[in-house]
Amino acid sequence: MSDIKKVPVVEKKMLIPFILVTSLFALWGFANAVTDPMVQAFKKVLELSNSQAAWVQMAFYGGYFCMALPAAIFMRKYSYKVGILIGLALYATGALLFYPAAITEKFWFFCLGLYILTFGLAFLETAANPYALAMGAKETATQRLNLAQAFNPLGLIVGLVVAQQFVLKNLQSDDIADFSVLDEASKLLVRTSDLMVIRNPYVILGLVITGVFVLFLVSKMPQSKDEGGIPKIGETFSVLAKNRKYVLGVLAQILYVGGQIMCWTYIYQYAEAIGVDSVTAGYYQMAAFILFTIGRAVGTYMLRFISSGKLLMSFALLAGLCVLGTIVIKGTIGLYFLVMISFFMSLMFPTIYGIALGDLTEEESKIGSAGLVMAIVGGALLPKLQGDIIDIGGHGVADTTILWVSEINFSFILPFICFCFIAWYGNHVYKKHE
């Protein structure tokens, strides 16, 4: 590890391009955070069922899953810069579609906007993560990606603030105890007003992304090439399938994203079970995001002295201990443990990413990156399974007990399992590859 201390994380000649690429991590963090509260907003103002409102998340995660591999195949032929430009164009288009969607007041139109928006995010993540790895020495690649990823939680925090302060607090329907009892004329007025409130941050975001697109278009970005030409796509898939570290890394990433979304999504239900209202629960989530940001900075610094596999194992074990505290300790202390998990989760996504792609060529990384971005689908699948556990005793969050704890507490056994596997993966990498 002493040699790593002497190698610069980012060389001076790469500083401006690296800053531009790093800005993308904050931009997709913003999109993730500002979209989550929209599920509840759409449900009330458009009078949707829980199942119908869930299409917001299905559209969001579905766009990632469907576009990641096509984006990677595209970038095998073209440069990372072209991939980023296409991603920004799709991102801006999806956000700007909220303007006509609000005018038509059609829920499917909003979902279409989100779907196209996340096509763009899939391009950006598929390009930006391996691009950050390639912008310097291989010895500091994982640390460099952690540094870039440190700006992702800043986007999360800004997105959550925008959603709370400029959307949720301004929804007229949220001040009405039973929206369904209003007459049609009153509903129409409230619906029109609220959909405009939902629309505004996305339209502004679309304009900002357009500006970032122009900035990338006129900037000179480095682009390295592999020697010997581009291998056939079938050969690349074969190489990846035989790479045990990569395959296990994709599985670890699926479980990590699922664990992260579960620990963030169900803060509100955990708080409800101990009598904490939703507004206050939102501040706990904000605290989790802040700890996530601090943890990312601390983890990035520690990678200068500790190998990535060993540090990943350590953080995953500590996250698992916090989950156990969340499960077995009742009341506010248990909620504190749930918030603390975010500090130890912070290191995982970029570290798993860097480890999994560490031995690949640039062209292999473009396809390998797609698999790791597609792993985001874990954020759609595992929270649904946790919700099924919470519903075992009924529609409440603490209707029954399982192994002497309430169902909401017990449901966190799922992220505990996720972090156990990630700890094993970190140890495997440390023992076999470092």
C-alpha positions in Angstrom: 0.0 0.0 0.0 3.0 2.4 0.4 3.3 2.7 -3.4 -0.3 3.9 -3.6 0.5 6.8 -1.3 3.0 8.1 -3.9 0.7 7.9 -6.9 -1.6 10.9 -7.4 -5.3 10.1 -7.4 -5.9 12.6 -10.2 -3.1 14.0 -12.3 -3.1 17.8 -13.0 -3.8 17.3 -16.7 -6.9 15.3 -15.9 -8.3 17.6 -13.3 -10.8 19.6 -15.4 -12.2 16.5 -17.2 -12.4 14.7 -13.9 -14.3 17.6 -12.3 -16.8 17.5 -15.3 -17.3 13.8 -15.0 -17.6 14.0 -11.2 -20.5 16.5 -11.6 -22.5 13.8 -13.2 -22.5 11.7 -10.0 -24.3 14.6 -8.2 -26.8 15.0 -11.1 -28.0 11.4 -11.0 -28.0 11.5 -7.2 -30.4 14.4 -7.4 -32.7 12.6 -9.7 -32.8 9.5 -7.4 -33.7 11.6 -4.3 -36.2 13.9 -5.8 -38.2 11.1 -7.4 -38.8 8.9 -4.3 -41.3 11.2 -2.6 -43.3 11.5 -5.8 -44.8 8.1 -5.3 -46.9 9.5 -2.4 -47.6 12.8 -4.2 -49.0 11.1 -7.3 -50.9 8.6 -5.3 -53.0 11.3 -3.5 -53.5 13.9 -6.2 -54.3 11.4 -9.0 -56.2 9.1 -6.7 -54.1 6.1 -7.4 -53.9 2.7 -5.6 -50.6 1.7 -4.0 -50.1 -0.7 -7.0 -50.6 2.0 -9.5 -48.4 4.5 -7.7 -45.6 1.9 -7.7 -45.3 2.5 -11.4 -43.2 5.5 -10.6 -40.4 3.3 -9.2 -41.0 0.7 -11.9 -40.5 3.3 -14.6 -37.4 4.6 -12.8 -35.6 1.3 -12.2 -37.0 -0.1 -15.4 -35.2 2.5 -17.4 -31.9 1.7 -15.8 -32.3 -2.0 -16.4 -33.4 -1.8 -20.0 -30.8 0.7 -21.2 -27.6 -0.2 -19.4 -26.5 -2.9 -21.8 -27.5 -1.1 -25.0 -25.6 1.9 -23.7 -22.5 -0.2 -23.1 -22.7 -1.8 -26.6 -23.0 1.7 -28.1 -19.9 2.9 -26.2 -17.9 0.0 -27.5 -18.0 1.7 -30.9 -18.0 5.3 -29.7 -16.2 7.2 -26.9 -17.2 7.8 -23.3 -17.8 11.5 -24.2 -20.4 10.6 -26.9 -22.1 8.2 -24.4 -22.2 11.0 -21.8 -23.7 13.5 -24.3 -26.4 11.0 -25.3 -27.1 10.4 -21.6 -27.4 14.1 -20.8 -29.7 14.6 -23.9 -32.0 11.7 -22.7 -31.9 13.0 -19.1 -33.0 16.5 -20.2 -35.7 15.2 -22.5 -37.2 13.0 -19.8 -37.2 15.9 -17.3 -38.7 18.4 -19.8 -41.5 15.9 -20.7 -43.0 16.7 -17.2 -44.2 20.0 -18.8 -46.6 18.5 -21.3 -47.4 15.7 -18.8 -48.6 18.3 -16.3 -50.8 19.9 -19.0 -52.4 16.6 -20.0 -52.6 15.4 -16.4 -52.0 11.9 -17.5 -50.1 9.6 -15.1 -48.6 7.5 -17.9 -47.1 10.6 -19.4 -45.2 11.3 -16.2 -44.0 7.7 -16.1 -42.9 8.0 -19.7 -40.8 11.0 -18.7 -39.2 9.1 -15.8 -38.5 6.1 -18.1 -36.7 8.3 -20.7 -34.9 10.2 -17.9 -33.5 7.0 -16.5 -32.4 5.9 -20.0 -30.2 8.9 -19.7 -29.0 8.0 -16.2 -28.2 4.5 -17.5 -26.0 6.0 -20.2 -24.3 8.3 -17.7 -23.6 5.6 -15.1 -22.4 3.1 -17.6 -20.0 5.8 -19.0 -19.0 7.8 -16.0 -18.0 5.0 -13.6 -15.4 3.3 -15.8 -14.4 6.7 -17.2 -13.4 7.8 -13.7 -11.5 4.5 -13.2 -9.6 5.1 -16.5 -8.6 8.8 -15.7 -5.3 7.9 -14.1 -3.1 5.2 -12.6 -4.6 1.8 -12.2 -3.2 1.6 -8.6 -5.5 4.5 -7.5 -8.5 3.6 -9.7 -10.8 2.5 -6.9 -9.9 5.5 -4.8 -10.5 7.8 -7.7 -14.0 6.3 -8.3 -14.7 6.7 -4.5 -13.7 10.4 -4.8 -16.1 10.9 -7.7 -18.9 9.0 -6.0 -18.5 11.2 -2.9 -20.4 13.8 -4.8 -23.4 11.5 -5.4 -24.8 11.9 -1.8 -24.5 15.7 -2.2 -27.0 15.3 -5.0 -29.1 13.1 -2.8 -29.3 15.7 -0.1 -30.1 18.5 -2.5 -32.8 16.4 -4.2 -34.4 15.5 -0.8 -34.4 19.2 0.2 -36.0 20.2 -3.1 -38.6 17.4 -2.8 -39.5 18.4 0.8 -39.3 22.1 0.7 -40.5 22.9 -2.9 -42.9 20.0 -3.7 -44.3 18.2 -0.6 -44.8 21.3 1.5 -46.6 23.1 -1.4 -49.1 20.3 -2.3 -52.6 21.5 -1.6 -53.9 17.9 -1.6 -51.6 17.1 1.3 -53.6 19.6 3.5 -56.9 17.8 2.7 -57.8 15.0 5.0 -59.9 13.1 2.4 -59.3 14.3 -1.1 -61.8 11.8 -2.5 -64.8 13.5 -0.9 -64.3 16.8 -2.8 -66.5 17.6 -5.8 -65.1 17.3 -9.3 -64.6 21.0 -9.8 -62.6 21.3 -6.5 -60.6 18.2 -7.4 -59.7 19.6 -10.8 -58.4 22.9 -9.3 -56.3 21.1 -6.7 -55.0 18.5 -9.2 -54.0 21.2 -11.7 -52.2 23.2 -9.0 -50.4 20.2 -7.5 -49.2 18.8 -10.8 -47.7 22.1 -11.6 -45.8 22.0 -8.3 -44.6 18.5 -9.2 -43.6 19.6 -12.7 -41.5 22.6 -11.8 -38.4 21.0 -10.3 -38.1 18.6 -13.3 -38.4 21.3 -15.9 -35.8 23.4 -14.1 -33.6 20.3 -13.9 -34.1 19.7 -17.6 -32.8 23.2 -18.4 -29.8 22.7 -16.1 -29.0 19.4 -17.7 -29.2 21.2 -21.1 -26.5 23.6 -19.9 -24.3 20.8 -18.7 -24.8 19.1 -22.2 -23.4 22.2 -23.9 -20.5 22.4 -21.4 -19.5 18.8 -22.2 -20.0 19.4 -25.9 -17.4 22.2 -26.1 -14.9 20.6 -23.6 -12.0 18.5 -24.7 -12.2 15.1 -22.9 -9.5 12.5 -22.9 -10.2 9.1 -24.5 -7.9 6.2 -24.3 -8.1 3.2 -26.6 -7.3 -0.5 -26.3 -4.7 -1.8 -28.8 -5.6 -4.6 -31.1 -9.1 -3.5 -32.0 -12.5 -4.2 -30.4 -13.2 -7.8 -29.5 -16.4 -9.4 -30.6 -19.3 -8.9 -28.2 -19.6 -12.7 -27.7 -16.0 -13.0 -26.7 -16.4 -10.1 -24.2 -19.4 -11.9 -22.6 -17.4 -15.1 -22.4 -14.5 -13.4 -20.7 -16.8 -11.7 -18.2 -18.6 -14.9 -17.4 -15.3 -16.6 -16.5 -14.2 -13.8 -14.3 -15.2 -15.0 -10.8 -14.4 -11.6 -9.2 -16.6 -9.8 -11.7 -19.6 -12.2 -11.5 -19.5 -12.2 -7.7 -19.2 -8.4 -7.9 -22.4 -8.1 -9.9 -24.2 -10.2 -7.3 -22.7 -8.1 -4.5 -23.9 -5.0 -6.3 -27.5 -6.3 -6.7 -27.6 -7.0 -2.9 -25.9 -3.7 -2.0 -28.4 -1.6 -4.0 -31.3 -3.6 -2.6 -29.9 -3.1 0.9 -29.4 0.6 0.4 -32.9 1.2 -0.9 -34.5 -0.9 1.9 -32.6 1.0 4.6 -33.7 4.3 3.2 -37.2 3.5 2.0 -38.4 1.9 5.3 -37.0 4.6 7.6 -40.6 6.1 7.4 -42.3 2.8 8.4 -39.8 2.1 11.1 -40.4 5.6 12.5 -44.2 5.1 12.3 -44.0 1.9 14.3 -42.5 3.9 17.3 -44.8 6.8 17.0 -42.6 9.2 15.0 -44.5 11.3 12.4 -43.5 11.4 8.7 -42.1 15.0 8.8 -39.7 14.1 11.6 -38.9 10.8 9.9 -37.8 12.9 6.9 -35.2 14.6 9.1 -33.8 11.1 10.1 -33.5 10.3 6.4 -31.7 13.6 5.9 -29.3 12.6 8.7 -28.7 9.3 7.0 -27.8 11.1 3.8 -25.4 13.3 5.6 -23.7 10.3 7.3 -23.6 8.7 3.9 -21.7 11.7 2.6 -19.3 11.8 5.5 -18.7 8.0 5.2 -17.9 8.3 1.5 -15.2 10.9 2.3 -13.8 8.9 5.2 -13.8 5.7 3.2 -12.0 7.4 0.2 -9.3 8.6 2.5 -8.9 5.2 4.2 -8.3 3.6 0.8 -4.9 5.3 0.7 -3.8 3.0 3.6 -6.1 -0.1 3.5 -6.8 -2.4 0.5 -10.2 -2.1 -1.0 -11.3 -5.7 -0.3 -10.3 -5.5 3.4 -12.0 -2.1 3.8 -15.2 -3.3 2.1 -15.3 -6.3 4.4 -14.9 -4.1 7.5 -17.6 -1.6 6.5 -20.0 -4.4 5.6 -19.5 -6.1 8.9 -20.1 -2.8 10.8 -23.2 -2.2 8.6 -24.4 -5.7 9.6 -24.0 -4.9 13.3 -26.0 -1.7 12.9 -28.8 -3.7 11.2 -28.8 -6.2 14.1 -29.2 -3.2 16.4 -32.1 -2.0 14.2 -33.8 -5.4 14.5 -33.4 -6.2 18.2 -33.5 -2.8 19.8 -36.9 -1.1 20.1 -37.7 2.6 20.1 -35.6 5.6 19.1 -32.3 3.8 19.7 -33.2 1.3 17.1 -33.9 4.2 14.7 -30.5 5.6 15.4 -28.9 2.3 14.4 -30.9 2.4 11.2 -29.6 5.9 10.4 -26.1 4.8 11.2 -26.1 2.1 8.6 -25.7 4.8 5.9 -22.3 5.7 7.1 -21.0 2.2 6.4 -23.0 1.7 3.2 -21.3 4.7 1.7 -18.2 3.0 0.6 -19.8 -0.1 -1.0 -21.1 0.9 -4.4 -18.0 2.5 -5.9 -15.7 0.0 -4.1 -17.5 -3.1 -5.5 -17.6 -1.3 -8.8 -13.8 -0.7 -8.8 -13.0 -4.2 -7.6 -15.2 -5.9 -10.2 -13.8 -4.0 -13.1 -10.2 -3.9 -11.8 -8.8 -6.6 -14.0 -10.7 -5.8 -17.2 -9.5 -4.0 -20.3 -11.3 -0.7 -21.3 -13.5 -2.4 -23.9 -14.4 -5.2 -21.4 -15.1 -2.5 -18.8 -17.7 -0.9 -21.1 -19.7 -4.1 -21.1 -18.8 -5.0 -17.5 -20.0 -1.6 -16.4 -23.4 -2.3 -17.9 -23.8 -5.4 -15.7 -23.0 -3.4 -12.6 -25.5 -0.7 -13.6 -28.2 -3.3 -14.4 -27.6 -4.5 -10.8 -29.5 -1.4 -9.7 -32.6 -3.6 -10.3 -32.0 -4.9 -6.8 -33.4 -1.7 -5.6 -36.8 -2.6 -7.2 -36.9 -6.3 -6.2 -35.7 -6.5 -2.6 -37.7 -3.6 -1.1 -40.8 -5.3 -2.6 -39.9 -8.5 -0.7 -39.3 -6.5 2.5 -42.8 -4.9 2.0 -44.3 -8.4 1.8 -42.7 -9.2 5.2 -44.1 -6.0 6.7 -47.6 -6.9 5.4 -47.6 -10.4 7.0 -49.8 -9.2 9.9 -51.9 -6.7 7.9 -51.5 -3.3 6.3 -49.9 -1.7 9.4 -46.2 -1.8 10.2 -46.4 -3.5 13.6 -49.5 -5.8 13.4 -47.7 -8.9 14.6 -44.4 -10.2 16.0 -41.9 -12.5 14.4 -39.2 -14.1 16.6 -40.2 -11.8 19.4 -39.8 -8.5 17.4 -42.3 -6.6 15.4 -42.7 -7.4 11.7 -41.1 -4.1 10.7 -38.0 -4.8 12.8 -37.8 -8.4 11.6 -38.0 -7.3 7.9 -34.5 -5.8 8.2 -33.2 -9.4 8.2 -33.0 -8.9 4.4 -30.4 -6.1 4.4 -28.5 -8.0 7.1 -28.2 -10.9 4.7 -27.1 -8.5 1.9 -24.3 -7.1 4.0 -23.1 -10.5 5.2 -22.6 -11.5 1.5 -20.8 -8.2 0.8 -18.5 -8.8 3.8 -17.8 -12.3 2.4 -17.1 -10.9 -1.0 -14.7 -8.3 0.4 -12.8 -11.0 2.3 -12.7 -13.2 -0.8 -11.2 -10.3 -2.8 -8.7 -9.6 0.0 -7.6 -13.2 0.3 -7.5 -14.2 -3.3 -6.8 -11.0 -5.3 -4.9 -8.5 -3.1 
